[in-house]
Amino acid sequence: MRILVIEDEKKVASFIRKGLSEEMYAVDVAGDGELGVQMATETQYDAIILDVMLPKKDGLQVLRELRSSGSATPVLMLTARASTQDRVTGLDLGADDYLTKPFHFEELAARVRSLLRRTSTEKTTMLTCGDLSLDTVTHRAYRGGKEIDLTTKEYSLLEYLIRNKGRVLSRSLIQQHVWSYSFDTESNIIDVYVKRLRGKINDEGKQRLIRSIRGVGYVMREPDTDSDTSEDDDE
Ligand code: CA
């Protein structure tokens, strides 16, 4: 899942970026409101963390522009403890939640997970597909109760696929939601990662959960009772 942090204070921005990266998210930072609007318009982020006090355009203006352009991306606002008015205005403008500064990273992480659950079909912290399960709090994955050892990117990819279970995802959509700008992306990176991930989650004799859709991309599906594998083109 990919998150945009719009915050001009370098220390706070890098503290959030570091923490969220450790929580397996792809993170981009915009240092002012104008750049924030631009980045949020160009890329489909899964959530936005938005500071209110920003140069060029303040956070409330950023929020106003995003919502009036039709963006429904969940927004967590960062406000000063004293400014009740900012919080009220922000919520009325379409912010989904707010956090007052200073805050503990654990709380920010929990609020981000909560925001991501709102847009997901899965409302619990445990995401499942067949006998595969993903704990979004501890970032551990299991198949049939057995833990699977995943790298950060493999986990991010699996989380994105499982959150969008049943939906066919193009390679460019996967890239937008799993990789940040700073990540050097080669043209076949998605295929390489999907292949690696499949190798790790596949269990002998069990149906594969990640299907290839020729010419489009990938889809994660619940295993069905009939053994139709006609969509797979890379067995
Ligand atoms: Ca600020």
Residues whose N, C-alpha, C, O or C-beta is under 5 A from the ligand:
A	BS01	CA	D8 E9 D51 M53 L54
